[in-house]
Amino acid sequence: MRVMGEIVSDELLEAVDSCIFCSATGLTRSGTLVQDVPPVCVLECSECRAEMVDQLPKREFLDKLYTGGNYVGFLDGSERLTSALARRLAAAMIEGCSPSATIRILDFGGGSGSLGRAVAAFFSDRGSHCRIAVVDIKSTGVGSGIEFFTPEDFDKCTETFDVILCSAVVEHLRDPGVRLRSLFNRLAEGGWIYVRSPQLGGLKRVRASWFRWPRHLSDFGPAFWQRFPSIFDWKIDVVWSRASRPETEWRTKPVSTVVAIALKAPCFLELGFRRLFRLNVACSYPLVGGWEFLGQKISDSR
């Protein structure tokens, strides 16, 4: 089985013995095989409900994979999708911010920083001054005025940020739990963190290539995010925890867009029903293809 044109050999794999998110050891096989030889299958954590591969590619393999010439950040080159997401984020965040404030924005794994720039534009329209930083493996395409960090350099950084964006990144990481904890520690009190990830659920059993191994190493959605803040001890007000909008456009991929909307519609209907009757807003419908989370860090004074 070739997924994304890569087969990872035995010598480039490391076995997983605990959850790469919460470190729990209660892992069970889900039955999804993402590579035949050597076999690589998907595990589910009984504690946080994240799913992950049972063998991780070694760092040298991933470094070579992502430093190739075909790597781009999510949404890079899709101005309409970037602008639409930035508009939704700004609408949720901007009301509580002082117009004259300096807003520090971190676009983690942001490629050229297109999403960070788009969010900053909405704050700037209100008179705020924005400083943007990007963390990624390559600085290709990062515009002037944006501070760039490699992951290693960012580990040495002590600055805090008012907005942290992490769109379609976590599923690529060998150590997502460590990275998410680190990002939350860099979030200023009252700051906002946005995370978007694929959420295939049972869909990957229909077609394993949708998992996108070996670029994607994990899969997590509503069941995970419902538990995540308490497991990680995040003091956070949850603004969104919902199916993400389709990442394709009518003009370029009409069939994919129709399928995405059809799969996500039951989730939005369920969330609307629960809000209408003031029920728990956590969604149980799993076949959404992607999930997004937006939260605001609670200050210690509350």
N, C-alpha and C positions, 0 to 999 in steps of 0.2 A: 504494500500500500504506500503510495507516495502522496503526501499531503503538503501542499505549497512547494512541491518539487524537492523536498529534502527527506533523506532517511538518516536518522541519527544512529550511529553504530554503538556497540556495547561499550567501547572504551571512552565514549563521550557522554555516558549516562551515569547518573548518581541516584541511588534508590532513595525514596522518600519514606521515612519511618514515623513522621509526625506531621501534623497539619502545618502548612507553610503560612497560614494566617494566624491561628491561635495557639499553635504548638501542642494541641491535644493529640493523644495517641489512638483515639477511637476512630480508625479509618476503615471503611468497607468498600469493596469493589462494586462499581455501578453497572458493570457489564459492557461499557463502551470501550472498544479497542481503537486507538487512534493510530497505531502502527503495528504491523504484523510481525516483522522480523527486524531486530529483536522486539518481542511484544511490549507495548506500552499501553496501559489501560488507565481509566479514570477512577479515582477514589473519591468518596464522600466523607466529610468529617461529621461525626454525630454531634459534636459540640456546637460548631458555628454554621454548619450546613453548607460550607463551601465545597466545591469539587476541584480536584487537581489531578495531574498526572502522577502515576506511581513512580516514575523516574524522571528526573530533571536533567535537561542538557547542561553540560558543564559550561562554565563562564567563557572559556575560550571559544567554544562553538557559537554561543550567542553573540559574543563580541564580533566574530567574523560575520555572522548572519546580519547584524544590524549596522555594521560599518560598510556594507556593500553600497553600491551606487544607486540602488533602487529603493532605498528607505526614505519614506516621508512620514511626517506626523499625521495623525488623524485629523481630517478636515482641511489639511493643507491643499490648496487648489480648488476648494469648494466654497467660494465666497458667500453664496446664498445660504448654505447650511450653517456656516460659521456665524454669519450675521443674525440668523434666526435664533440660534442657541444663545448668542451673546445678549440679544434683546430680552429673552426670557430670564436669563440670569440677572441682568441689570434690573429688570422690573421687580424681581424678588428682593434684591439687595439694596437698591439705591435709596429707598424711602427713609431708612434709618441712618443714613450717612449725612454728615454735615457737608453742604455744597463746597466749602472752602478747604475741606480736609485733603491731606495727601494720602492717596490710596496706593498701598504697596501690593502688587499683583504678582503671584508666582504661577507660571504656566509649566507644570511639571510634566516632562515628556512631551512638550508642546511643539516639537519640530521647529518651524520658523517662528513660533509665537503668535500665530494668526488669531487664535481664540483670545489670548491675553490682550492683544492689540484691539480686537473688536469690543471686548468688555470695557477696556480703558476708554474707548471712544465715547461710550454712553456716560461714563462718569465725567469725562472732560467736558461734555456738552453742558453739564450742570455747574461747571466752574472748578471742579476738583482737579488737582494735579496728580498724575499717575506715574508711578515708577514700575516698570515691568522687568521681571527676570524670567529666564527660561532655563530649565534643567533638561539636558538631553545628551545623547552620546556624540552628536555632531552639531557644529554651529552653522551648517549649510543653510542659507536662506534667512538666518536671523538678521533682522533689520537693525539699522543704526538706532541708538538710544535705548536698546534692550540689553540688559546685563545677561551674560551667558555663563552658565556653570556646567561642567561635567558632573556626573553623579558623585565622583570622588571629591571634587572641589566643593560641592554643595554640602557634603558631610562635615566640612570644616567651617561652614558658614553658621553664624549665630543670629542672623537677622530674623525678625518675625515679619509676618505678612498679614494683610487684611483680607485678601482673597487668594485662595489656593485652588487652582484648576487642575484636575487630573483626569483627562478625558481619553478613554481607550488606551490606558497605560498599564493599569495594575495587572491585567491578565497576562502581560508579557514578562513579569518579574519573577525571579527565583525566590525572592524574599518579600512578598507583598505585605505581610504582617509587620515586618520591621519598618518598611518604607511608610506605610500608613500611620504607624505610631509616630515616626519621625516627622511626618508632615503635620500631624495634629499638634505636636509640640512646637512647631514653628508658626502655628496659627495664633494671631493675637487674640486677646479676649474680645468677644463681640465680632470676631472675624468669621468669614464664610468659607466653607470647603465644598467643592463640587467634585463628585466622582462619577464617571460613566464607564460602564463595562458591558461586554456581551453577556447575554443570559440565555443560553440555548436550552437548558433543562433537558427534557426528553427528546428534543429535536435532533440532538447529536446521535441518538440511537438510530434514527432514521437514515442519517448520512453522516458518518464520522468525519468526513473532510470539512464539514462546517465548523468543527472545533478549531481548525486552522493550526494544528500542530505542525512544526515545533515552535511557531511564533507565539501561540497561545498556550499557557501552561495551567490555567485555571478558569473556572466558570462559576459565577455566583450571582444571585439575584434576590428576590423578595424575602425568602426564608433566611438568607444570610444577613441582609441589611436590617431585618427585624431584630436580630440578636446582636449584631455587631457593636453598637454603641455600649451596651452593657458588658459584653465580653471584654472589650478593650478599655472599659471604664472611661469612655468619652463623655464629658459633660457637654451635651449639645442639644439644641432644639432642632428637631427634624422638620424641615420645610417641605422637601419633596422626598419621596421614596416611591418611585413609580416607573412604569415602562418608559423607556426613552423614545423620542420621536424617530421616525425612519431616517436612516442616514443616506438614503438615495433620493433622487429627484424624479418627478414625473417625466421631465423632458429627456433625460438621459437613460433611465432604467425604469420604464413604466411598469413592467411585470413585477420586478422585485419590489417596487414601491407599493403596488396593490397588495401583494402577499404580505408585506410587512404591516401595512395598515390593518389587514384582516386579522392577523395574528395578535396585534396589540389591542385591537378594539375591545375585546372582553375585559382586559385589565382596566382600561379607562372607565368602562361601564361599571365594573365592580367598585372601583374607587369612588366614582360619583354616587353610587347607591349608598355606600358606607358613610360618606360625608353627609348626604341628604338626611340620613337617619341617625347621624352622630354616633356611628359605630366606630370600632377600631379601624383606622385607615390602612392598616397593613393589608397588602394584596396577597391572595393565595394562588392566583392564576399564574402558571409557570411558563407558558409558551410565548414569551414576548420578544425573544431575540436580543434584547438589550435592556439594561436597567440604568437609572440615574438617581443619584442621591445628592441632596443639597441640605446642608445643616449650618447652623450658626452656633459658634462656641459660646457657652455660658460663662459669664465672668465669675470669678471667685466670690464676689460680693453678693451674688444672688443666693 
